Amino acid sequence: MRWLLLGILTICSIAPPLYGAEIIGHLEVEKGTVLVFRNSEELLIHEGKDLPVFSKDTLQTLPQSSAKLILGSGSSQDQYFLGEKTTFVIQEYLTPKDQPTRGIFQILGGKLRSVIRSLQKKKDIRIKTTTATIGVKGTDFLTEVPNDATTRVTTFEGTVSLQNLLGDRIEEVLIPQGMSSLVISQNPPATPMRLSPESLSELGRVLQSSSKQQDSIMRPMPEP
């Protein structure tokens, strides 16, 4: 009975969470099942289905599941690829006219590949974990949160900033293309380390669940 009710919610509960709320993008389930928490509702979205998303939504992929989140519109759409057992919170996403797009997200665990496209319109995107804050304007990178104490970031294109949240010293490092850094709880970010082409290629494939997804994330990005 519980699964039947969740199935009904999946079909029916696609209206805005609050009166006047705007759709900011949509979620596509590439594999398995994704839970979407919206206000007091729990939506169960299965493989091959998609769902409009709003600010304040929380997305959670189940084991052996993956999904793609597309935010924004036109040529400046951003894409986020969620690996299995990943919890992703959309705290805020705004696209005001003639002003930078602003996004604040949180990863509570798992793996997330982010492709942030910065063309004519500048962007201010920040992703938080339990140990770090990641800042980007236009780039392609992988965030891994294996536990509450560790955040690892690898940059495929562009440059990403990484800053620790807690500790005696709050420091920031820039992670250029082809390099990786991590933050362990209470410590500043480690000095970025260059990865071999083989390691980068392996990490780049970590969230590929279909040829369609592979084509979309491996296409070269324009210069910011």
C-alpha positions as CSV (number, residue, x, y, z in Angstrom):
1,M,0.0,0.0,0.0
2,R,2.8,2.4,0.8
3,W,4.4,1.9,-2.6
4,L,1.0,2.5,-4.2
5,L,0.5,5.8,-2.4
6,L,4.0,6.9,-3.3
7,G,3.3,6.0,-6.9
8,I,0.2,8.3,-6.8
9,L,2.2,11.1,-5.3
10,T,4.8,10.6,-8.1
11,I,2.1,11.3,-10.7
12,C,0.0,13.9,-8.9
13,S,2.4,16.0,-6.8
14,I,4.1,18.0,-9.5
15,A,2.5,21.4,-8.7
16,P,4.6,24.2,-7.2
17,P,5.3,23.7,-3.5
18,L,4.0,27.1,-2.7
19,Y,1.7,29.5,-4.5
20,G,3.7,31.5,-7.0
21,A,6.8,29.3,-7.0
22,E,8.5,28.9,-10.3
23,I,9.9,25.8,-11.9
24,I,13.7,26.2,-12.1
25,G,14.5,23.0,-14.0
26,H,13.7,19.3,-14.2
27,L,15.1,16.0,-13.0
28,E,15.6,13.0,-15.2
29,V,16.1,9.6,-13.6
30,E,18.8,7.8,-15.6
31,K,18.8,4.6,-13.6
32,G,17.0,3.2,-10.6
33,T,14.9,5.4,-8.3
34,V,15.2,8.9,-6.9
35,L,13.3,10.3,-3.8
36,V,12.3,14.0,-4.0
37,F,11.4,15.7,-0.7
38,R,9.2,18.7,-1.2
39,N,7.6,20.4,1.9
40,S,5.9,17.5,3.7
41,E,5.7,15.3,0.5
42,E,7.9,12.4,-0.5
43,L,7.9,11.7,-4.3
44,L,9.2,8.5,-5.7
45,I,10.6,8.9,-9.3
46,H,11.5,5.8,-11.3
47,E,14.0,5.2,-14.1
48,G,13.0,6.9,-17.4
49,K,10.7,9.4,-15.7
50,D,11.3,13.1,-15.1
51,L,9.9,15.7,-12.7
52,P,9.9,19.6,-12.6
53,V,12.0,20.9,-9.7
54,F,11.8,24.0,-7.4
55,S,14.0,25.8,-5.0
56,K,14.0,24.0,-1.6
57,D,13.6,20.5,-3.1
58,T,15.9,17.8,-1.8
59,L,16.9,15.0,-4.2
60,Q,18.1,11.6,-3.0
61,T,19.3,8.8,-5.2
62,L,18.8,5.3,-4.0
63,P,21.5,2.5,-4.3
64,Q,22.4,1.6,-7.9
65,S,20.6,4.7,-9.1
66,S,21.6,7.9,-10.9
67,A,20.0,11.0,-12.2
68,K,20.5,14.2,-14.2
69,L,19.3,17.6,-12.9
70,I,19.0,20.4,-15.5
71,L,18.7,24.0,-14.2
72,G,18.2,27.2,-16.1
73,S,17.2,27.6,-19.8
74,G,18.7,28.2,-23.2
75,S,22.4,28.0,-23.9
76,S,23.3,28.6,-20.3
77,Q,21.7,25.5,-18.8
78,D,23.6,23.9,-16.0
79,Q,23.7,20.1,-15.6
80,Y,24.2,18.1,-12.4
81,F,24.8,14.3,-12.5
82,L,24.0,12.5,-9.2
83,G,25.6,9.2,-8.5
84,E,24.1,6.5,-6.3
85,K,23.3,7.3,-2.6
86,T,23.7,11.0,-3.2
87,T,21.7,13.7,-1.3
88,F,21.5,17.0,-3.1
89,V,19.6,20.0,-1.6
90,I,18.6,23.0,-3.7
91,Q,18.7,25.8,-1.1
92,E,18.3,28.6,-3.6
93,Y,18.4,29.1,-7.4
94,L,17.6,32.5,-8.9
95,T,17.9,33.8,-12.4
96,P,17.1,37.5,-12.2
97,K,17.0,39.5,-15.4
98,D,20.3,41.4,-16.2
99,Q,21.9,40.0,-13.0
100,P,24.1,36.9,-12.3
101,T,22.4,33.6,-11.8
102,R,22.7,32.7,-8.1
103,G,22.7,29.1,-6.9
104,I,23.3,27.7,-3.4
105,F,23.3,23.9,-3.0
106,Q,24.3,21.4,-0.4
107,I,25.6,17.8,-0.8
108,L,25.0,15.7,2.3
109,G,26.8,12.7,0.8
110,G,27.6,10.9,-2.4
111,K,29.0,12.0,-5.8
112,L,28.0,14.9,-8.0
113,R,29.4,16.0,-11.3
114,S,28.5,19.6,-12.1
115,V,28.7,21.2,-15.6
116,I,28.2,25.0,-15.0
117,R,28.1,26.9,-18.3
118,S,28.9,30.6,-18.1
119,L,28.3,32.2,-21.4
120,Q,26.9,35.8,-21.8
121,K,25.4,35.7,-18.4
122,K,27.7,35.4,-15.3
123,K,26.9,33.0,-12.5
124,D,27.6,32.7,-8.8
125,I,27.2,29.1,-7.8
126,R,28.1,27.7,-4.4
127,I,28.0,24.1,-3.2
128,K,28.3,23.4,0.5
129,T,29.2,20.1,2.2
130,T,29.6,19.4,5.9
131,T,33.3,20.4,5.7
132,A,33.7,22.8,2.8
133,T,32.3,25.4,0.4
134,I,32.9,25.1,-3.3
135,G,32.6,28.2,-5.5
136,V,32.3,28.2,-9.3
137,K,31.4,30.5,-12.1
138,G,31.7,28.3,-15.2
139,T,33.4,24.9,-15.1
140,D,33.1,21.1,-15.1
141,F,34.0,19.3,-11.9
142,L,33.3,16.3,-9.6
143,T,32.5,16.6,-5.9
144,E,32.8,13.5,-3.7
145,V,31.5,13.4,-0.1
146,P,32.3,9.8,1.1
147,N,31.6,10.7,4.7
148,D,30.7,13.7,7.0
149,A,34.4,14.5,7.5
150,T,35.7,14.6,3.9
151,T,35.1,16.5,0.7
152,R,37.1,15.9,-2.5
153,V,36.9,18.1,-5.6
154,T,38.4,17.3,-9.0
155,T,38.3,19.9,-11.9
156,F,37.9,18.7,-15.5
157,E,37.4,22.2,-17.1
158,G,38.0,25.7,-15.7
159,T,38.9,26.5,-12.1
160,V,37.1,25.7,-8.8
161,S,37.6,27.4,-5.4
162,L,37.5,25.2,-2.3
163,Q,37.4,26.5,1.3
164,N,37.1,24.7,4.6
165,L,34.1,25.6,6.8
166,L,35.6,24.8,10.3
167,G,39.0,24.8,12.0
168,D,41.5,27.2,13.4
169,R,42.4,28.5,9.9
170,I,39.8,29.2,7.2
171,E,41.7,29.0,3.9
172,E,40.8,28.8,0.2
173,V,42.6,27.1,-2.7
174,L,42.0,27.2,-6.4
175,I,41.8,23.9,-8.2
176,P,42.7,24.3,-11.9
177,Q,41.8,21.9,-14.7
178,G,43.3,18.4,-14.2
179,M,43.9,18.8,-10.5
180,S,42.2,17.6,-7.3
181,S,42.1,18.7,-3.6
182,L,40.3,17.7,-0.5
183,V,39.1,19.0,2.9
184,I,39.2,16.9,6.0
185,S,37.1,18.2,8.9
186,Q,38.8,21.0,10.9
187,N,41.6,21.3,8.4
188,P,42.4,23.7,5.6
189,P,42.2,22.4,2.0
190,A,45.1,20.2,0.8
191,T,47.4,21.6,-1.8
192,P,45.9,20.7,-5.2
193,M,47.5,17.7,-6.8
194,R,47.7,17.0,-10.5
195,L,46.1,13.8,-11.7
196,S,47.2,11.5,-14.5
197,P,45.2,11.5,-17.7
198,E,44.2,7.9,-16.8
199,S,42.9,9.0,-13.4
200,L,41.0,11.9,-14.8
201,S,39.4,9.6,-17.5
202,E,38.4,7.1,-14.8
203,L,36.8,9.8,-12.6
204,G,35.1,11.3,-15.7
205,R,33.3,8.0,-16.3
206,V,32.2,7.5,-12.7
207,L,28.7,8.9,-13.3
208,Q,28.1,7.8,-16.9
209,S,25.0,5.6,-16.9
210,S,24.1,6.0,-20.6
211,S,25.6,7.0,-23.9
212,K,23.3,10.0,-23.9
213,Q,24.7,11.2,-20.6
214,Q,28.2,10.6,-21.8
215,D,27.8,12.8,-24.9
216,S,26.3,15.6,-22.8
217,I,29.0,15.8,-20.2
218,M,32.1,15.2,-22.3
219,R,31.4,17.8,-24.9
220,P,34.0,20.6,-24.7
221,M,32.9,23.7,-22.8
222,P,33.1,27.2,-24.3
223,E,35.4,29.7,-22.6
224,P,33.7,31.6,-19.7
